[in-house]
Amino acid sequence: MQAVARAATTVAAKAKAGPARKPAAVKAPPARPADDAPLIALDLPPAPLDPGNQAYFDKCMEKLGFVPNVLAAYSFDMAKLNAFAGIYNDLMLAPSGLSKLEREMIAVAVSSVNRCYYCLTAHGAAVRALSGDPILGEQMVMNYRAARLEPRQRGMLDFAVKLTERPHEVEEADREGLRKLGFSERDIWDIAAVTGFFNMSNRIAGGVDMRPNPAYHSQSR
């Protein structure tokens, strides 16, 4: 009898409350603008590519599947594009006592100090790819001191960061420290040159709000 009474009470309560309300429709989130568009914040339309740069862009498409946005950003002026590409390819790809990975590590350590979104994204991907170690790539972007680096690499990055943060304090003892780690005179030049190039590139990228290719974010993870 008690069960019957409870059931009757429940039915009565529902009748009094009226028909059940339908759940409110969930609103779709507002459309989010693309973070990495436009390429730069300046209205500088690209110029027609000369044959050499057209071949260069075609090679990028063949090997990477895209043209790095930094090259597209410079393409408003062929002289500037040639100068940038020439020094980049010499510093980062030409024969050197520094490995390609070590040069990319310098690029990321310097860009981390300067908080350069473009270079941390693009060159963080390069560290991941060249090292085969996604964790190292993340450590380099966040704080190279967290990585378990060999003394040679740690000393190289300490020098590059000091040259970035306190260039007026770099002295012979710093260069001698690199020599003791096995770096040649030419290697020390290359460390300084890569450091200087990325300090320049970081400042240009920040000044024009240069945005990285979305493909970099997922590479070699």
PEPE-V74552 format. One record per pair of residues at least 6 apart in sequence whose C-alpha atoms are under 6 Angstrom apart, sorted by the first residue. I is the first residue (numbers start at 1). J is the second residue. D is the distance in Angstrom with one decimal. If there is no record, write none. Layout:
BEGIN
i = <I;I>
j = <J;J>
d = <D;D>
END
This chain:
BEGIN
i = <36;39;39;40;40;40;41;41;45;46;46;47;60;61;74;75;97;101;108;110;111;112;116;118;118;122;124;125;125;127;128;128;128;129;134;139;152;160>
j = <211;210;211;208;209;210;208;209;76;75;76;76;67;67;81;81;187;130;120;161;120;141;202;211;212;216;137;216;219;137;134;137;220;220;221;147;181;195>
d = <5.2;5.9;5.3;5.6;5.3;4.6;5.5;5.6;5.8;5.2;4.0;4.8;5.4;5.9;5.0;5.7;5.6;5.8;5.7;6.0;5.9;5.8;5.5;5.6;5.0;5.8;5.4;5.9;6.0;5.4;4.9;4.9;5.7;5.4;5.4;5.8;5.5;5.8>
END
